[in-house]
Amino acid sequence: MINKNMTVGEVLRSCADEALESVVKVFNDMGMHCLFCPHSTAESIEQAAMVHGNDADELVEKLNAVYKAK
């Protein structure tokens, strides 16, 4: 399960190959396109969501839905 304290990099590294495309789509759909920038290794989901004007709980919910589906 994903939580808002995880970094974007942790989420990307932890997902199975078959889920990666769907996880990236969730981030992109929420306007978060810099998934592989240096900040993604240090910035939590909560921090990244805030910077991009998104609700962290909504983002986590969407990411976990993708994880459960794969």
OpenMM code with the backbone's topology and positions (N, CA, C; nanometers):
from openmm import Vec3, app, unit

residues = "MET ILE ASN LYS ASN MET THR VAL GLY GLU VAL LEU ARG SER CYS ALA ASP GLU ALA LEU GLU SER VAL VAL LYS VAL PHE ASN ASP MET GLY MET HIS CYS LEU PHE CYS PRO HIS SER THR ALA GLU SER ILE GLU GLN ALA ALA MET VAL HIS GLY ASN ASP ALA ASP GLU LEU VAL GLU LYS LEU ASN ALA VAL TYR LYS ALA LYS".split()
positions = [
    Vec3(0.0822, -0.1182, 0.0000),
    Vec3(0.0000, 0.0000, 0.0000),
    Vec3(0.0873, 0.1255, 0.0000),
    Vec3(0.0385, 0.2233, -0.0707),
    Vec3(0.1071, 0.3510, -0.0806),
    Vec3(0.0527, 0.4444, 0.0265),
    Vec3(0.1417, 0.5236, 0.0844),
    Vec3(0.0965, 0.6264, 0.1785),
    Vec3(0.1630, 0.7586, 0.1412),
    Vec3(0.1097, 0.8682, 0.1939),
    Vec3(0.1560, 0.9998, 0.1512),
    Vec3(0.2929, 1.0380, 0.2049),
    Vec3(0.3511, 0.9548, 0.2897),
    Vec3(0.4866, 0.9795, 0.3389),
    Vec3(0.5931, 0.9183, 0.2491),
    Vec3(0.5519, 0.8314, 0.1572),
    Vec3(0.6461, 0.7711, 0.0627),
    Vec3(0.6890, 0.8759, -0.0391),
    Vec3(0.8095, 0.8613, -0.0912),
    Vec3(0.8526, 0.9515, -0.1978),
    Vec3(0.7975, 0.9018, -0.3310),
    Vec3(0.7923, 0.9911, -0.4268),
    Vec3(0.7492, 0.9538, -0.5611),
    Vec3(0.8413, 0.8438, -0.6136),
    Vec3(0.9695, 0.8589, -0.5902),
    Vec3(1.0662, 0.7577, -0.6342),
    Vec3(1.0395, 0.6219, -0.5728),
    Vec3(1.0049, 0.6173, -0.4443),
    Vec3(0.9730, 0.4898, -0.3785),
    Vec3(0.8521, 0.4242, -0.4433),
    Vec3(0.7526, 0.5037, -0.4750),
    Vec3(0.6326, 0.4496, -0.5390),
    Vec3(0.6681, 0.3887, -0.6739),
    Vec3(0.7441, 0.4612, -0.7528),
    Vec3(0.7809, 0.4121, -0.8863),
    Vec3(0.8666, 0.2865, -0.8783),
    Vec3(0.9589, 0.2829, -0.7828),
    Vec3(1.0461, 0.1645, -0.7690),
    Vec3(0.9715, 0.0439, -0.7139),
    Vec3(0.8688, 0.0673, -0.6346),
    Vec3(0.8011, -0.0436, -0.5679),
    Vec3(0.6914, -0.1081, -0.6511),
    Vec3(0.6477, -0.0418, -0.7570),
    Vec3(0.5363, -0.1003, -0.8322),
    Vec3(0.5870, -0.2042, -0.9316),
    Vec3(0.5026, -0.3023, -0.9533),
    Vec3(0.5342, -0.4083, -1.0486),
    Vec3(0.5395, -0.3500, -1.1897),
    Vec3(0.6169, -0.4131, -1.2748),
    Vec3(0.6322, -0.3638, -1.4121),
    Vec3(0.4985, -0.3425, -1.4816),
    Vec3(0.4044, -0.4349, -1.4603),
    Vec3(0.2755, -0.4241, -1.5283),
    Vec3(0.1901, -0.3086, -1.4755),
    Vec3(0.2239, -0.2553, -1.3592),
    Vec3(0.1490, -0.1435, -1.3014),
    Vec3(0.2146, -0.0087, -1.3281),
    Vec3(0.3398, -0.0079, -1.3710),
    Vec3(0.4136, 0.1179, -1.3851),
    Vec3(0.3444, 0.2168, -1.4778),
    Vec3(0.2990, 0.1716, -1.5920),
    Vec3(0.2325, 0.2617, -1.6868),
    Vec3(0.1076, 0.3247, -1.6246),
    Vec3(0.0303, 0.2467, -1.5511),
    Vec3(-0.0909, 0.2981, -1.4873),
    Vec3(-0.0577, 0.3961, -1.3751),
    Vec3(0.0482, 0.3684, -1.3005),
    Vec3(0.0913, 0.4576, -1.1927),
    Vec3(0.1377, 0.5905, -1.2509),
    Vec3(0.2165, 0.5862, -1.3555),
    Vec3(0.2632, 0.7081, -1.4216),
    Vec3(0.1439, 0.7876, -1.4741),
    Vec3(0.0434, 0.7187, -1.5276),
    Vec3(-0.0761, 0.7867, -1.5776),
    Vec3(-0.1489, 0.8606, -1.4657),
    Vec3(-0.1582, 0.8011, -1.3475),
    Vec3(-0.2227, 0.8686, -1.2349),
    Vec3(-0.1504, 0.9992, -1.2044),
    Vec3(-0.0195, 0.9930, -1.1934),
    Vec3(0.0576, 1.1145, -1.1676),
    Vec3(0.0366, 1.2174, -1.2794),
    Vec3(0.0487, 1.1736, -1.4042),
    Vec3(0.0333, 1.2653, -1.5174),
    Vec3(-0.1050, 1.3271, -1.5218),
    Vec3(-0.2084, 1.2478, -1.4961),
    Vec3(-0.3455, 1.2995, -1.4981),
    Vec3(-0.3672, 1.4079, -1.3921),
    Vec3(-0.2856, 1.4045, -1.2876),
    Vec3(-0.2970, 1.5063, -1.1819),
    Vec3(-0.1966, 1.6207, -1.2023),
    Vec3(-0.1368, 1.6270, -1.3217),
    Vec3(-0.0470, 1.7366, -1.3559),
    Vec3(0.0931, 1.7221, -1.3009),
    Vec3(0.1279, 1.6017, -1.2591),
    Vec3(0.2599, 1.5768, -1.2012),
    Vec3(0.3445, 1.5022, -1.3043),
    Vec3(0.4172, 1.5795, -1.3841),
    Vec3(0.4899, 1.5224, -1.4980),
    Vec3(0.6382, 1.4995, -1.4742),
    Vec3(0.6910, 1.5486, -1.3653),
    Vec3(0.8360, 1.5388, -1.3424),
    Vec3(0.8680, 1.4216, -1.2492),
    Vec3(0.8242, 1.3041, -1.2856),
    Vec3(0.8376, 1.1870, -1.1987),
    Vec3(0.9810, 1.1401, -1.1818),
    Vec3(1.0635, 1.1688, -1.2765),
    Vec3(1.2000, 1.1185, -1.2701),
    Vec3(1.3012, 1.2309, -1.2452),
    Vec3(1.2513, 1.3454, -1.1998),
    Vec3(1.3414, 1.4558, -1.1665),
    Vec3(1.4082, 1.4271, -1.0313),
    Vec3(1.5164, 1.4957, -1.0003),
    Vec3(1.5869, 1.4703, -0.8741),
    Vec3(1.4998, 1.4859, -0.7490),
    Vec3(1.4013, 1.5741, -0.7533),
    Vec3(1.3157, 1.5937, -0.6359),
    Vec3(1.2327, 1.4706, -0.6029),
    Vec3(1.2041, 1.3890, -0.7031),
    Vec3(1.1168, 1.2738, -0.6791),
    Vec3(1.1786, 1.1722, -0.5830),
    Vec3(1.3095, 1.1749, -0.5688),
    Vec3(1.3734, 1.0805, -0.4769),
    Vec3(1.3671, 1.1273, -0.3322),
    Vec3(1.3418, 1.2566, -0.3126),
    Vec3(1.3417, 1.3106, -0.1764),
    Vec3(1.2074, 1.3674, -0.1340),
    Vec3(1.1213, 1.3969, -0.2285),
    Vec3(0.9943, 1.4630, -0.1993),
    Vec3(0.8850, 1.3598, -0.1723),
    Vec3(0.8150, 1.3754, -0.0621),
    Vec3(0.7065, 1.2822, -0.0302),
    Vec3(0.5889, 1.3056, -0.1245),
    Vec3(0.5009, 1.2078, -0.1307),
    Vec3(0.3776, 1.2214, -0.2089),
    Vec3(0.3021, 1.3459, -0.1610),
    Vec3(0.2958, 1.3633, -0.0297),
    Vec3(0.2247, 1.4776, 0.0264),
    Vec3(0.2870, 1.6094, -0.0195),
    Vec3(0.4193, 1.6190, -0.0152),
    Vec3(0.4881, 1.7411, -0.0581),
    Vec3(0.4692, 1.7646, -0.2077),
    Vec3(0.4840, 1.6597, -0.2867),
    Vec3(0.4698, 1.6724, -0.4318),
    Vec3(0.3279, 1.7148, -0.4682),
    Vec3(0.2288, 1.6567, -0.4013),
    Vec3(0.0901, 1.6937, -0.4280),
    Vec3(0.0672, 1.8409, -0.3957),
    Vec3(0.1191, 1.8854, -0.2829),
    Vec3(0.1015, 2.0236, -0.2413),
    Vec3(0.1644, 2.1197, -0.3432),
    Vec3(0.2845, 2.0895, -0.3874),
    Vec3(0.3550, 2.1746, -0.4835),
    Vec3(0.2762, 2.1865, -0.6138),
    Vec3(0.2079, 2.0787, -0.6510),
    Vec3(0.1336, 2.0768, -0.7771),
    Vec3(-0.0145, 2.1106, -0.7586),
    Vec3(-0.0531, 2.1524, -0.6386),
    Vec3(-0.1909, 2.1929, -0.6149),
    Vec3(-0.2908, 2.0793, -0.6098),
    Vec3(-0.2446, 1.9614, -0.5682),
    Vec3(-0.3315, 1.8440, -0.5601),
    Vec3(-0.3556, 1.8035, -0.4154),
    Vec3(-0.4605, 1.7290, -0.3949),
    Vec3(-0.4915, 1.6730, -0.2649),
    Vec3(-0.4144, 1.5412, -0.2491),
    Vec3(-0.3295, 1.5325, -0.1482),
    Vec3(-0.2457, 1.4141, -0.1278),
    Vec3(-0.3292, 1.2895, -0.1021),
    Vec3(-0.4372, 1.3025, -0.0268),
    Vec3(-0.5219, 1.1869, 0.0025),
    Vec3(-0.5879, 1.1325, -0.1241),
    Vec3(-0.6304, 1.2224, -0.2117),
    Vec3(-0.6898, 1.1806, -0.3391),
    Vec3(-0.5859, 1.1079, -0.4244),
    Vec3(-0.4653, 1.1622, -0.4291),
    Vec3(-0.3582, 1.0996, -0.5068),
    Vec3(-0.3270, 0.9606, -0.4538),
    Vec3(-0.3131, 0.9478, -0.3227),
    Vec3(-0.2842, 0.8176, -0.2613),
    Vec3(-0.3965, 0.7185, -0.2904),
    Vec3(-0.5205, 0.7654, -0.2823),
    Vec3(-0.6349, 0.6786, -0.3102),
    Vec3(-0.6294, 0.6258, -0.4538),
    Vec3(-0.6000, 0.7136, -0.5487),
    Vec3(-0.5917, 0.6733, -0.6892),
    Vec3(-0.4756, 0.5776, -0.7124),
    Vec3(-0.3616, 0.6049, -0.6504),
    Vec3(-0.2456, 0.5169, -0.6668),
    Vec3(-0.2737, 0.3791, -0.6071),
    Vec3(-0.3350, 0.3749, -0.4910),
    Vec3(-0.3662, 0.2462, -0.4293),
    Vec3(-0.4693, 0.1685, -0.5104),
    Vec3(-0.5603, 0.2376, -0.5761),
    Vec3(-0.6574, 0.1691, -0.6636),
    Vec3(-0.5856, 0.0993, -0.7779),
    Vec3(-0.4830, 0.1637, -0.8310),
    Vec3(-0.4042, 0.1026, -0.9395),
    Vec3(-0.3288, -0.0194, -0.8858),
    Vec3(-0.2699, -0.0061, -0.7671),
    Vec3(-0.1962, -0.1175, -0.7069),
    Vec3(-0.2873, -0.2374, -0.6831),
    Vec3(-0.4085, -0.2134, -0.6343),
    Vec3(-0.5024, -0.3222, -0.6065),
    Vec3(-0.5472, -0.3900, -0.7341),
    Vec3(-0.5573, -0.3145, -0.8427),
    Vec3(-0.6066, -0.3683, -0.9701),
    Vec3(-0.5027, -0.4542, -1.0401),
    Vec3(-0.3759, -0.4337, -1.0105),
    Vec3(-0.2693, -0.5046, -1.0846),
    Vec3(-0.2209, -0.6263, -1.0102),
] * unit.nanometer
topology = app.Topology()
chain = topology.addChain("A")
for resn in residues:
    res = topology.addResidue(resn, chain)
    for name in ("N", "CA", "C"):
        topology.addAtom(name, app.Element.getBySymbol(name[0]), res)
